[in-house]
């Protein structure tokens, strides 16, 4: 997996303060968050969009979910 993507996930966890708090904020389970930062899975489109919303745009959905990259121009607020 792309190291830049993993770094974004780590930054997101640091923003919330822990994997558990990140999971709670994004309506996910903590093992999902752990899988993101370990490079074992990627964030879904829905979760990436939720992350953008709950961080008030600090983290962009297209940065967290590569499949949204084609929509970068439309998602940027």
MOPAC internal coordinates of N, CA, C and O (Angstrom, degrees):
PM7 1SCF
backbone

  N    0.0000 0     0.00 0     0.00 0    0    0    0
  C    1.4550 1     0.00 0     0.00 0    1    0    0
  C    1.5219 1   109.06 1     0.00 0    2    1    0
  O    1.2310 1   121.03 1   -29.51 1    3    2    1
  N    1.2883 1   115.64 1   150.49 1    3    2    1
  C    1.4561 1   124.22 1   179.57 1    5    3    2
  C    1.5378 1   111.28 1   -58.21 1    6    5    3
  O    1.2310 1   120.57 1   -55.36 1    7    6    5
  N    1.3182 1   116.52 1   124.64 1    7    6    5
  C    1.4684 1   121.13 1  -179.44 1    9    7    6
  C    1.5299 1   112.29 1   -64.11 1   10    9    7
  O    1.2310 1   120.37 1   148.96 1   11   10    9
  N    1.3291 1   116.91 1   -31.04 1   11   10    9
  C    1.4671 1   119.60 1   177.88 1   13   11   10
  C    1.5191 1   110.75 1   -66.08 1   14   13   11
  O    1.2310 1   120.43 1   143.18 1   15   14   13
  N    1.3278 1   116.79 1   -36.82 1   15   14   13
  C    1.4583 1   121.30 1   178.37 1   17   15   14
  C    1.5281 1   110.45 1   -66.89 1   18   17   15
  O    1.2310 1   120.54 1   135.50 1   19   18   17
  N    1.3193 1   116.57 1   -44.50 1   19   18   17
  C    1.4680 1   120.50 1   177.33 1   21   19   18
  C    1.5244 1   109.77 1   -60.81 1   22   21   19
  O    1.2310 1   120.31 1   137.97 1   23   22   21
  N    1.3250 1   117.01 1   -42.03 1   23   22   21
  C    1.4651 1   120.76 1   178.90 1   25   23   22
  C    1.5308 1   111.01 1   -61.10 1   26   25   23
  O    1.2310 1   120.22 1   142.44 1   27   26   25
  N    1.3402 1   117.18 1   -37.56 1   27   26   25
  C    1.4706 1   121.00 1   176.88 1   29   27   26
  C    1.5182 1   110.96 1   -63.62 1   30   29   27
  O    1.2310 1   121.02 1   138.32 1   31   30   29
  N    1.3455 1   115.66 1   -41.68 1   31   30   29
  C    1.4615 1   119.74 1   178.56 1   33   31   30
  C    1.5243 1   111.06 1   -63.94 1   34   33   31
  O    1.2310 1   120.38 1   138.49 1   35   34   33
  N    1.3265 1   116.87 1   -41.51 1   35   34   33
  C    1.4664 1   121.10 1   177.77 1   37   35   34
  C    1.5265 1   109.52 1   -62.64 1   38   37   35
  O    1.2310 1   120.52 1   136.85 1   39   38   37
  N    1.3122 1   116.62 1   -43.15 1   39   38   37
  C    1.4712 1   121.29 1   178.49 1   41   39   38
  C    1.5353 1   110.61 1   -61.38 1   42   41   39
  O    1.2310 1   120.46 1   140.65 1   43   42   41
  N    1.3175 1   116.73 1   -39.35 1   43   42   41
  C    1.4619 1   121.28 1   178.24 1   45   43   42
  C    1.5315 1   110.69 1   -63.29 1   46   45   43
  O    1.2310 1   120.52 1   136.37 1   47   46   45
  N    1.3209 1   116.62 1   -43.63 1   47   46   45
  C    1.4645 1   120.69 1   177.75 1   49   47   46
  C    1.5272 1   110.37 1   -63.15 1   50   49   47
  O    1.2310 1   120.33 1   138.88 1   51   50   49
  N    1.3154 1   116.98 1   -41.12 1   51   50   49
  C    1.4728 1   120.67 1   177.46 1   53   51   50
  C    1.5261 1   110.24 1   -62.81 1   54   53   51
  O    1.2310 1   120.12 1   142.72 1   55   54   53
  N    1.3206 1   117.38 1   -37.28 1   55   54   53
  C    1.4687 1   122.18 1   178.39 1   57   55   54
  C    1.5329 1   110.54 1   -58.92 1   58   57   55
  O    1.2310 1   120.70 1   134.79 1   59   58   57
  N    1.3231 1   116.27 1   -45.21 1   59   58   57
  C    1.4670 1   120.33 1  -178.59 1   61   59   58
  C    1.5248 1   112.89 1   -82.85 1   62   61   59
  O    1.2310 1   120.07 1   157.33 1   63   62   61
  N    1.3226 1   117.47 1   -22.67 1   63   62   61
  C    1.4592 1   121.03 1   175.94 1   65   63   62
  C    1.5155 1   115.93 1   106.23 1   66   65   63
  O    1.2310 1   119.79 1   160.24 1   67   66   65
  N    1.3253 1   118.01 1   -19.76 1   67   66   65
  C    1.4647 1   121.03 1   177.06 1   69   67   66
  C    1.5238 1   109.04 1  -168.86 1   70   69   67
  O    1.2310 1   121.28 1   -14.42 1   71   70   69
  N    1.3217 1   115.16 1   165.58 1   71   70   69
  C    1.4629 1   119.43 1   176.53 1   73   71   70
  C    1.5312 1   110.28 1   -64.38 1   74   73   71
  O    1.2310 1   120.41 1   140.53 1   75   74   73
  N    1.3233 1   116.82 1   -39.47 1   75   74   73
  C    1.4651 1   120.71 1  -179.15 1   77   75   74
  C    1.5225 1   111.03 1   -64.16 1   78   77   75
  O    1.2310 1   120.01 1   134.88 1   79   78   77
  N    1.3263 1   117.58 1   -45.12 1   79   78   77
  C    1.4711 1   120.79 1   179.14 1   81   79   78
  C    1.5253 1   111.08 1   -65.71 1   82   81   79
  O    1.2310 1   120.53 1   143.81 1   83   82   81
  N    1.3277 1   116.60 1   -36.19 1   83   82   81
  C    1.4665 1   120.84 1   176.78 1   85   83   82
  C    1.5188 1   109.43 1   -63.06 1   86   85   83
  O    1.2310 1   120.57 1   132.65 1   87   86   85
  N    1.3177 1   116.52 1   -47.35 1   87   86   85
  C    1.4624 1   121.31 1   179.28 1   89   87   86
  C    1.5218 1   110.92 1   -59.16 1   90   89   87
  O    1.2310 1   120.00 1   135.46 1   91   90   89
  N    1.3054 1   117.61 1   -44.54 1   91   90   89
  C    1.4634 1   121.29 1   179.94 1   93   91   90
  C    1.5213 1   111.16 1   -62.50 1   94   93   91
  O    1.2310 1   120.50 1   135.28 1   95   94   93
  N    1.3158 1   116.65 1   -44.72 1   95   94   93
  C    1.4728 1   120.95 1  -178.12 1   97   95   94
  C    1.5217 1   111.74 1   -64.90 1   98   97   95
  O    1.2310 1   120.64 1   148.40 1   99   98   97
  N    1.3267 1   116.38 1   -31.60 1   99   98   97
  C    1.4665 1   120.78 1  -175.52 1  101   99   98
  C    1.5320 1   112.81 1  -101.90 1  102  101   99
  O    1.2310 1   121.10 1  -173.02 1  103  102  101
  N    1.3453 1   115.50 1     6.98 1  103  102  101
  C    1.4663 1   121.63 1   178.57 1  105  103  102
  C    1.5309 1   111.95 1    58.77 1  106  105  103
  O    1.2310 1   121.28 1  -137.33 1  107  106  105
  N    1.3041 1   115.15 1    42.67 1  107  106  105
  C    1.4641 1   123.08 1   178.75 1  109  107  106
  C    1.5259 1   108.59 1  -124.14 1  110  109  107
  O    1.2310 1   120.62 1    -2.55 1  111  110  109
  N    1.3183 1   116.42 1   177.45 1  111  110  109
  C    1.4638 1   122.05 1   174.85 1  113  111  110
  C    1.5324 1   108.71 1   -98.32 1  114  113  111
  O    1.2310 1   120.73 1   -29.71 1  115  114  113
  N    1.3256 1   116.21 1   150.29 1  115  114  113
  C    1.4657 1   120.89 1  -177.91 1  117  115  114
  C    1.5268 1   112.91 1   -56.69 1  118  117  115
  O    1.2310 1   118.57 1   141.09 1  119  118  117
  N    1.3421 1   120.34 1   -38.91 1  119  118  117
  C    1.4743 1   118.46 1   178.37 1  121  119  118
  C    1.5362 1   113.04 1   -59.88 1  122  121  119
  O    1.2310 1   119.98 1   150.59 1  123  122  121
  N    1.3160 1   117.64 1   -29.41 1  123  122  121
  C    1.4705 1   120.04 1   176.21 1  125  123  122
  C    1.5183 1   110.52 1   -64.95 1  126  125  123
  O    1.2310 1   120.81 1   135.79 1  127  126  125
  N    1.3171 1   116.05 1   -44.21 1  127  126  125
  C    1.4694 1   120.71 1   178.93 1  129  127  126
  C    1.5228 1   109.73 1   -62.61 1  130  129  127
  O    1.2310 1   120.51 1   137.25 1  131  130  129
  N    1.3174 1   116.63 1   -42.75 1  131  130  129
  C    1.4605 1   120.62 1   178.85 1  133  131  130
  C    1.5239 1   110.91 1   -61.25 1  134  133  131
  O    1.2310 1   120.30 1   140.28 1  135  134  133
  N    1.3227 1   117.03 1   -39.72 1  135  134  133
  C    1.4722 1   120.72 1   178.99 1  137  135  134
  C    1.5215 1   111.00 1   -64.06 1  138  137  135
  O    1.2310 1   119.96 1   144.77 1  139  138  137
  N    1.3266 1   117.69 1   -35.23 1  139  138  137
  C    1.4752 1   120.17 1   178.50 1  141  139  138
  C    1.5190 1   110.06 1   -64.13 1  142  141  139
  O    1.2310 1   120.49 1   130.78 1  143  142  141
  N    1.3384 1   116.66 1   -49.22 1  143  142  141
  C    1.4619 1   119.06 1  -174.44 1  145  143  142
  C    1.5290 1   112.55 1   -75.35 1  146  145  143
  O    1.2310 1   120.23 1   163.78 1  147  146  145
  N    1.3206 1   117.16 1   -16.22 1  147  146  145
  C    1.4716 1   121.36 1   175.00 1  149  147  146
  C    1.5262 1   111.31 1   -90.72 1  150  149  147
  O    1.2310 1   120.22 1   174.72 1  151  150  149
  N    1.3396 1   117.19 1    -5.28 1  151  150  149
  C    1.4519 1   120.64 1   179.45 1  153  151  150
  C    1.5206 1   113.93 1    78.54 1  154  153  151
  O    1.2310 1   120.19 1  -161.65 1  155  154  153
  N    1.3285 1   117.23 1    18.35 1  155  154  153
  C    1.4665 1   121.06 1  -178.02 1  157  155  154
  C    1.5268 1   112.46 1   -90.06 1  158  157  155
  O    1.2310 1   120.17 1   159.31 1  159  158  157
  N    1.3085 1   117.28 1   -20.69 1  159  158  157
  C    1.4684 1   120.72 1   176.35 1  161  159  158
  C    1.5191 1   109.23 1  -153.82 1  162  161  159
  O    1.2310 1   121.50 1   -13.50 1  163  162  161
  N    1.3228 1   114.74 1   166.50 1  163  162  161
  C    1.4582 1   120.70 1   178.44 1  165  163  162
  C    1.5205 1   109.41 1  -112.90 1  166  165  163
  O    1.2310 1   121.26 1   -24.07 1  167  166  165
  N    1.2958 1   115.20 1   155.93 1  167  166  165
  C    1.4472 1   122.24 1   178.35 1  169  167  166
  C    1.5294 1   109.78 1   -68.91 1  170  169  167
  O    1.2310 1   120.72 1   -37.99 1  171  170  169
  N    1.3250 1   116.22 1   142.01 1  171  170  169
  C    1.4656 1   120.82 1   177.32 1  173  171  170
  C    1.5258 1   110.61 1   -74.02 1  174  173  171
  O    1.2310 1   121.13 1   -15.75 1  175  174  173
  N    1.3075 1   115.45 1   164.25 1  175  174  173
  C    1.4703 1   120.98 1   177.76 1  177  175  174
  C    1.5267 1   111.13 1   -59.04 1  178  177  175
  O    1.2310 1   120.96 1   134.74 1  179  178  177
  N    1.3351 1   115.77 1   -45.26 1  179  178  177
  C    1.4718 1   120.59 1  -178.79 1  181  179  178
  C    1.5179 1   111.21 1   -61.52 1  182  181  179
  O    1.2310 1   120.54 1   135.68 1  183  182  181
  N    1.3115 1   116.58 1   -44.32 1  183  182  181
  C    1.4622 1   120.50 1  -179.35 1  185  183  182
  C    1.5244 1   110.78 1   -67.25 1  186  185  183
  O    1.2310 1   120.01 1   141.16 1  187  186  185
  N    1.3225 1   117.59 1   -38.84 1  187  186  185
  C    1.4621 1   121.15 1   178.44 1  189  187  186
  C    1.5315 1   110.67 1   -63.53 1  190  189  187
  O    1.2310 1   120.63 1   137.78 1  191  190  189
  N    1.3171 1   116.40 1   -42.22 1  191  190  189
  C    1.4636 1   120.08 1   177.69 1  193  191  190
  C    1.5272 1   110.64 1   -65.02 1  194  193  191
  O    1.2310 1   120.69 1   141.03 1  195  194  193
  N    1.3222 1   116.29 1   -38.97 1  195  194  193
  C    1.4664 1   120.46 1   177.34 1  197  195  194
  C    1.5306 1   110.19 1   -64.33 1  198  197  195
  O    1.2310 1   120.40 1   138.97 1  199  198  197
  N    1.3314 1   116.83 1   -41.03 1  199  198  197
  C    1.4665 1   120.56 1   179.20 1  201  199  198
  C    1.5155 1   110.91 1   -61.62 1  202  201  199
  O    1.2310 1   120.75 1   138.36 1  203  202  201
  N    1.3205 1   116.17 1   -41.64 1  203  202  201
  C    1.4656 1   118.90 1   178.14 1  205  203  202
  C    1.5256 1   110.33 1   -61.25 1  206  205  203
  O    1.2310 1   120.78 1   137.13 1  207  206  205
  N    1.3155 1   116.10 1   -42.87 1  207  206  205
  C    1.4672 1   120.12 1  -178.94 1  209  207  206
  C    1.5255 1   112.17 1   -66.12 1  210  209  207
  O    1.2310 1   120.02 1   130.85 1  211  210  209
  N    1.3398 1   117.56 1   -49.15 1  211  210  209
  C    1.4688 1   119.28 1  -175.09 1  213  211  210
  C    1.5249 1   113.02 1   -72.65 1  214  213  211
  O    1.2310 1   120.13 1   159.28 1  215  214  213
  N    1.3321 1   117.35 1   -20.72 1  215  214  213
  C    1.4714 1   119.61 1   175.87 1  217  215  214
  C    1.5266 1   111.32 1   -95.62 1  218  217  215
  O    1.2310 1   121.24 1  -171.32 1  219  218  217
  N    1.3354 1   115.23 1     8.68 1  219  218  217
  C    1.4669 1   121.81 1   179.80 1  221  219  218
  C    1.5270 1   112.18 1    53.40 1  222  221  219
  O    1.2310 1   121.02 1  -139.49 1  223  222  221
  N    1.3377 1   115.65 1    40.51 1  223  222  221
  C    1.4574 1   120.88 1   175.76 1  225  223  222
  C    1.5105 1   116.03 1    86.79 1  226  225  223
  O    1.2310 1   120.08 1   178.73 1  227  226  225
  N    1.3139 1   117.46 1    -1.27 1  227  226  225
  C    1.4760 1   120.49 1   178.37 1  229  227  226
  C    1.5304 1   110.22 1   -59.88 1  230  229  227
  O    1.2310 1   121.12 1   141.94 1  231  230  229
  N    1.3401 1   115.46 1   -38.06 1  231  230  229
  C    1.4648 1   122.15 1   176.15 1  233  231  230
  C    1.5146 1   107.42 1  -116.04 1  234  233  231
  O    1.2310 1   120.43 1   -55.42 1  235  234  233
  N    1.3063 1   116.78 1   124.58 1  235  234  233
  C    1.4640 1   122.10 1  -178.45 1  237  235  234
  C    1.5290 1   109.73 1   -87.64 1  238  237  235
  O    1.2310 1   121.05 1   -40.83 1  239  238  237
  N    1.3204 1   115.60 1   139.17 1  239  238  237
  C    1.4643 1   121.08 1  -178.40 1  241  239  238
  C    1.5225 1   111.46 1   -56.98 1  242  241  239
  O    1.2310 1   120.16 1   138.14 1  243  242  241
  N    1.3183 1   117.29 1   -41.86 1  243  242  241
  C    1.4723 1   119.91 1  -177.94 1  245  243  242
  C    1.5249 1   112.15 1   -67.06 1  246  245  243
  O    1.2310 1   119.84 1   159.00 1  247  246  245
  N    1.3355 1   117.91 1   -21.00 1  247  246  245
  C    1.4678 1   120.96 1   176.56 1  249  247  246
  C    1.5345 1   111.22 1   -79.66 1  250  249  247
  O    1.2310 1   120.60 1   153.15 1  251  250  249
  N    1.3225 1   116.45 1   -26.85 1  251  250  249
  C    1.4593 1   121.93 1  -176.16 1  253  251  250
  C    1.5228 1   113.43 1   -93.42 1  254  253  251
  O    1.2310 1   120.68 1   160.06 1  255  254  253
  N    1.3223 1   116.30 1   -19.94 1  255  254  253
  C    1.4619 1   121.17 1  -177.83 1  257  255  254
  C    1.5191 1   108.68 1  -136.13 1  258  257  255
  O    1.2310 1   119.86 1   -76.41 1  259  258  257
  N    1.3234 1   117.87 1   103.59 1  259  258  257
  C    1.4638 1   121.48 1  -176.02 1  261  259  258
  C    1.5293 1   114.59 1   -54.52 1  262  261  259
  O    1.2310 1   119.73 1   150.62 1  263  262  261
  N    1.3131 1   118.11 1   -29.38 1  263  262  261
  C    1.4684 1   118.97 1  -179.13 1  265  263  262
  C    1.5260 1   112.43 1   -68.89 1  266  265  263
  O    1.2310 1   120.00 1   166.73 1  267  266  265
  N    1.3328 1   117.61 1   -13.27 1  267  266  265
  C    1.4685 1   121.10 1   177.20 1  269  267  266
  C    1.5273 1   112.67 1   -91.98 1  270  269  267
  O    1.2310 1   120.12 1   177.54 1  271  270  269
  N    1.3189 1   117.39 1    -2.46 1  271  270  269
  C    1.4695 1   121.35 1  -176.42 1  273  271  270
  C    1.5273 1   112.15 1   -56.30 1  274  273  271
  O    1.2310 1   120.28 1   143.00 1  275  274  273
  N    1.3291 1   117.06 1   -37.00 1  275  274  273
  C    1.4660 1   119.59 1  -179.17 1  277  275  274
  C    1.5300 1   112.39 1   -64.85 1  278  277  275
  O    1.2310 1   120.48 1   161.79 1  279  278  277
  N    1.3329 1   116.70 1   -18.21 1  279  278  277
  C    1.4591 1   121.29 1  -179.52 1  281  279  278
  C    1.5274 1   113.00 1  -100.80 1  282  281  279
  O    1.2310 1   120.82 1  -168.72 1  283  282  281
  N    1.3153 1   116.04 1    11.28 1  283  282  281
  C    1.4682 1   121.71 1  -176.10 1  285  283  282
  C    1.5219 1   112.66 1   -48.38 1  286  285  283
  O    1.2310 1   119.75 1   133.02 1  287  286  285
  N    1.3079 1   118.09 1   -46.98 1  287  286  285
  C    1.4681 1   121.00 1  -177.28 1  289  287  286
  C    1.5255 1   111.92 1   -63.71 1  290  289  287
  O    1.2310 1   120.07 1   143.04 1  291  290  289
  N    1.3199 1   117.47 1   -36.96 1  291  290  289
  C    1.4531 1   121.02 1  -179.03 1  293  291  290
  C    1.5237 1   112.53 1   -77.36 1  294  293  291
  O    1.2310 1   119.92 1   151.07 1  295  294  293
  N    1.3478 1   117.76 1   -28.93 1  295  294  293
  C    1.4510 1   121.76 1  -175.08 1  297  295  294
  C    1.5122 1   112.89 1   -85.86 1  298  297  295
  O    1.2310 1   120.08 1   157.53 1  299  298  297
  N    1.3092 1   117.46 1   -22.47 1  299  298  297
  C    1.4645 1   120.37 1  -178.66 1  301  299  298
  C    1.5218 1   108.56 1   -69.78 1  302  301  299
  O    1.2310 1   121.92 1   -52.73 1  303  302  301
  N    1.3380 1   113.93 1   127.27 1  303  302  301
  C    1.4714 1   117.68 1  -178.63 1  305  303  302
  C    1.5113 1   112.18 1  -102.85 1  306  305  303
  O    1.2310 1   120.10 1   180.00 1  307  306  305

